[in-house]
Amino acid sequence: QVQLVESGGGLVQPGGSLRLSCAASGSIFSRYAIAWYRQGSGKQRELVARITTSSTSTYADSVKGRFTISRDNAKNTVYLQMNSLKPEDTAVYYCKAESLVGDYWGQGTQVTVSS
């Protein structure tokens, strides 16, 4: 099993930046693809970005060019660098560890983009 803890959320003004972290423990981190999802109030949870075990990354169209996902296997951590934030990026952000034997979710971190 994998335990995931997100951090780095908060309140930021439009155009600002935040870096989210997803720290993992409990299993061999490098064997998992990691994805960031978000869920805004009254909305469905949506995929934001994913990074594979070989560090190939993909992004939702809405965040391409603004968000960057990366991983540091030595620190068992995945990051989501978010730049040029918009009010519509406001959501709870979750990370998910994905493998053939199962998926694991973190508890989420709130990101609020507002002036």
C-alpha positions as CSV (number, residue, x, y, z in Angstrom):
1,Q,0.0,0.0,0.0
2,V,0.9,3.6,-0.4
3,Q,0.1,6.5,1.8
4,L,-0.1,9.9,0.2
5,V,0.0,13.4,1.8
6,E,-0.6,16.5,-0.2
7,S,0.7,19.9,0.9
8,G,1.3,23.4,-0.5
9,G,-2.2,24.6,-1.1
10,G,-3.4,28.0,0.0
11,L,-4.8,31.3,-1.1
12,V,-3.2,33.1,-4.0
13,Q,-4.1,36.0,-6.2
14,P,-4.8,35.6,-9.9
15,G,-1.5,35.3,-11.9
16,G,0.3,34.0,-8.9
17,S,2.0,30.6,-8.3
18,L,1.9,27.7,-6.0
19,R,3.8,24.5,-5.7
20,L,2.0,21.4,-4.5
21,S,3.8,18.4,-3.0
22,C,2.6,14.8,-2.8
23,A,4.7,12.9,-0.4
24,A,4.4,9.1,-0.4
25,S,5.3,6.3,2.1
26,G,4.7,2.7,2.6
27,S,5.7,1.1,-0.7
28,I,8.2,1.5,-3.6
29,F,7.3,4.9,-4.9
30,S,9.2,4.6,-8.2
31,R,6.8,1.8,-9.3
32,Y,3.8,4.1,-9.3
33,A,2.5,6.6,-11.9
34,I,1.3,9.6,-10.0
35,A,-1.6,11.8,-11.1
36,W,-3.0,15.1,-9.8
37,Y,-6.7,15.6,-9.9
38,R,-8.8,18.5,-8.7
39,Q,-12.4,19.0,-7.8
40,G,-14.1,22.4,-7.7
41,S,-17.2,23.1,-5.7
42,G,-20.1,21.4,-7.4
43,K,-18.0,19.9,-10.1
44,Q,-16.7,16.5,-10.9
45,R,-13.2,15.5,-10.1
46,E,-10.9,16.0,-13.1
47,L,-7.5,14.9,-14.1
48,V,-4.9,17.7,-14.1
49,A,-1.6,16.0,-14.8
50,R,0.0,12.6,-14.7
51,I,3.6,11.5,-14.6
52,T,4.6,7.9,-15.4
53,T,7.3,5.8,-13.8
54,S,9.6,6.9,-16.6
55,S,8.8,10.5,-15.9
56,T,6.6,11.0,-19.0
57,S,4.1,13.7,-18.2
58,T,0.7,14.6,-19.7
59,Y,-1.6,17.5,-18.9
60,A,-5.2,18.6,-19.2
61,D,-5.7,21.2,-21.9
62,S,-6.8,23.7,-19.4
63,V,-3.4,23.7,-17.6
64,K,-1.0,23.1,-20.4
65,G,1.8,25.7,-20.4
66,R,1.0,26.8,-16.9
67,F,1.4,23.7,-14.7
68,T,4.4,21.4,-14.5
69,I,4.4,18.0,-12.9
70,S,7.7,16.4,-11.7
71,R,8.9,13.6,-9.4
72,D,11.8,13.1,-7.1
73,N,12.0,9.3,-6.4
74,A,14.8,9.8,-3.9
75,K,12.4,11.9,-1.8
76,N,9.3,9.9,-2.6
77,T,7.6,13.1,-3.7
78,V,5.8,14.4,-6.7
79,Y,5.4,18.1,-7.3
80,L,2.9,20.2,-9.2
81,Q,4.2,23.7,-10.0
82,M,1.3,25.9,-10.9
83,N,1.9,29.3,-12.5
84,S,-0.4,32.0,-13.9
85,L,-3.2,30.8,-11.7
86,K,-6.7,31.7,-12.6
87,P,-9.9,31.8,-10.4
88,E,-11.1,28.7,-12.3
89,D,-8.2,26.8,-10.9
90,T,-9.8,27.0,-7.5
91,A,-10.4,23.4,-6.2
92,V,-9.3,20.7,-3.8
93,Y,-6.3,19.1,-5.4
94,Y,-5.7,15.4,-4.9
95,C,-2.8,13.1,-5.8
96,K,-3.3,9.5,-6.8
97,A,-0.8,6.7,-7.0
98,E,-1.6,4.3,-9.8
99,S,-0.4,0.7,-10.4
100,L,-1.6,-2.6,-11.7
101,V,-2.4,-3.8,-8.2
102,G,-4.4,-0.7,-7.1
103,D,-4.8,3.0,-6.8
104,Y,-4.3,5.2,-3.7
105,W,-5.6,8.7,-3.0
106,G,-4.4,11.4,-0.7
107,Q,-6.6,13.6,1.4
108,G,-6.4,16.7,-0.8
109,T,-5.2,20.2,-0.4
110,Q,-7.3,23.3,-1.0
111,V,-6.2,25.9,-3.6
112,T,-8.1,29.1,-3.8
113,V,-7.3,31.7,-6.5
114,S,-8.9,35.0,-5.6
115,S,-8.2,38.7,-5.3
